[in-house]
Structure formats: C-alpha cells, structure tokens
C-alpha cells in the first residue's frame, strides 16, 4: 500500500468526517432503540441525521475547488443504506397503523 500524504485541507476534511461518523455510530444505536420501542418518528430523525452526516462529509471536500474526497463511495453507500432503512421503517410504520 502506498503511503499517502494528504494536504492540510484534505486532512481537516477527513478529521471532520471522522467526527461526524463517530457520532453517527451512537446515533444508529439510538435509532435502533427508538425503532424497538415503536417510536418510528424518533428513529426516522436519527437515521436522517446519519444521511446528513454523509452529505456534510462529502460537501466539506467540495468547498475547496480541486479537492477530491477519498470517501465518496463510502459516503454514497452510507446515504443509500440510510435511505433503505428509512423506507423499511416507513413500510413497517404504515403496516402497524
């Protein structure tokens, strides 16, 4: 594996993304607790915030022209997976009402 040296801007963006996704882990755990308690609206808010984290991470790299996010695939995957979770929760909520 080649040793990558990131420029200061990219390092700061990566640090910001690390913080965003570190918070996202506890957010998903909280969403699972809400889901188990059938508090679907609260679970929805939590999962939506994970989607926001992925978007915010990616947007950070785009603020500086020419900066390229090494996390684009992961951010897109996180966003898509969160969208699937929201869709499933919506179907469960609709079926339980």
N, C-alpha and C positions, 0 to 999 in steps of 0.2 A: 504494500500500500504506500502510495507516495505521500510525503509529508506536505500538507497544505499550510500555507501561511496566509491567513486572512488579513485583509486591510482593516484598519481600525473601525471603519463604518460597518463592515460586514460582521466583525466581532461583536460590536454593540448590538446589532440586529439579532445575532444569534443568542446573545445574552438575554435580550428582551423576550425572544421566543421561548427560551428555556424557562424563564419566569412565568410566562403565560401558560405553558403546558404543564409546568409543575403544579400550578393552581388548578389546572383542568382535571388532574387525577382526582383530587378531593371533590371537585365539582361533579364528576361522573359518579363517584361513590355516593354523594348526597342525592343525586338524581335517582340512583337505584333504590335508596331508602324511601324516597318520595313515591316512586313507582310501586314499590311493595306495599306501601300504605294507601295505595289508590289515590294519591294526591298528584294526579296526572298534570294539572296545570303547573304545579311547582316543579315537577320533573321536566316538563317542557322548557321552562325558563332555564333550568340548569343546563340541559343539552344545547339549547340555543346559545348559551354563553360559551360553550366549547366551540361551536361553529364560529362565533365571533372571534375567539382566540386564534383560530386557524387563519381567518381572514386578516386580523390585525397583524399577525406574524408576517404574512405574505406582503401586506401593504407596507410594512416597515422597510422592506428591501426596495420597493418601488418608489419610495420618496426621493431617493437619490438616483438620478439618471445614470444608467450603466451598471448599477448594482444588480447582481443576479443572486436570487435566493437558492441556496443549496437544499432548501426544504420544500420546494414547490410540490413535489409528488406527495410528500407526507402531509402537507397542509391540505392539498386537494383530497387525499384519501380520508383525512380526518373530517373534513367538511362533508364529504359524500356519506361516510358512515353515520355521522350525526344526523344527516337528513333522513337516512333509512330508519334510524332509531325513532325520530320524531314521527315518521309515517306509521310505523308499527304502533307506537303509543296512541296515535290518533285512532287507528283502527280498533285497538283494544278499548279505548275510551268510548268510542261510538257503539261498540258491541255490548258494553256493560251498562249502557244507559237506557 
